[in-house]
Amino acid sequence: MIPFRKMHGLGNDFVVLDARAGALPVTPARAAAIADRHFGIGCDQFIVMEPPPAGADVFMRIRNPDGSEAGACGNATRCIAALVAEERGADRVVVRTIAGDLPVERLPGGLWRADMGPARLRWDDVPLAYKADTLHLPLAFGPVSDPAACSMGNPHATFFVDDLDAIPVTEIGPRLEHDPIFPDRANIGFAQVLAPDRMRLVIWERGAGLTLACGSGACAAIVNAARRGLTGRRATVTMPGGDLVMEWRESDGHVLMTGPVATAFTGTLDLGAYGS
Ligand SMILES: N[C@@H](CCC[C@H](N)C(=O)O)C(=O)O
């Protein structure tokens, strides 16, 4: 039996295993089985903490419920940083993912601010299947069209809509996630701008489906909204699970994300019960 922790950031929930003291036999199939909401524990992402490489405080491996690996997870970044910071009595830690280093700092009021790194805007960064303007992708389906795309270490497209409540996200999300323009699939955001510093956002996540919040999706939304001139470079992004305060920093193009973290419960699990 190995211990696990169930955490979430704004309802975007994670099963967290700690493999820092020794490797755990976690396969993509096992991660998917544990993430299953009926036959497993259930989560939007399956997170494994691995030994810290030089220059970082922890390595965070991210898997979606379909077993695929992701380069970024904003909400999990805050959760894992908070865990490590609490252990060390530190106010600042660096979380490394397969996409790079993410410094995270403690703020007053139980909030954590993650530097999610630079938004990458070239077509082959996203990546797209062919050269196209990432500010206006040639993509439309059902009631949505003309998204903007970027990479936050994982691929995102943001559609700007007039009425978020009228968008059939679960119907069109899977089709857009798998559109051939995205060779690695993509996280699909639907954003309704309410003011130059406020927007609503719903995300259909690659490999996970509809979630209550997506940190990297909120990063992509502020970047894409600001590039389009729909908002400034700072905005509160309200998702079904709650708010993130976002800034696309002018000086270096990094995206800063501020929000809460929570532990829902802890327990133990038998990895052997989840296949091989
Ligand atoms: N929930 C995450 C994003 C998780 C990874 C994503 N589904 C992908 O495959 O890229 C977040 O908070 O950023």
The ligand as an ORCA input file, in Angstrom:
! r2SCAN-3c Opt
* xyz 0 1
  N      -5.468     21.135    -15.587
  C      -4.252     21.597    -16.099
  C      -3.804     21.160    -17.457
  C      -3.565     19.643    -17.515
  C      -2.904     19.128    -18.773
  C      -3.743     19.251    -20.013
  N      -4.952     18.488    -19.964
  C      -2.894     18.839    -21.229
  O      -2.988     17.680    -21.666
  O      -2.130     19.667    -21.725
  C      -3.920     23.028    -15.724
  O      -4.367     23.465    -14.636
  O      -3.160     23.684    -16.417
*
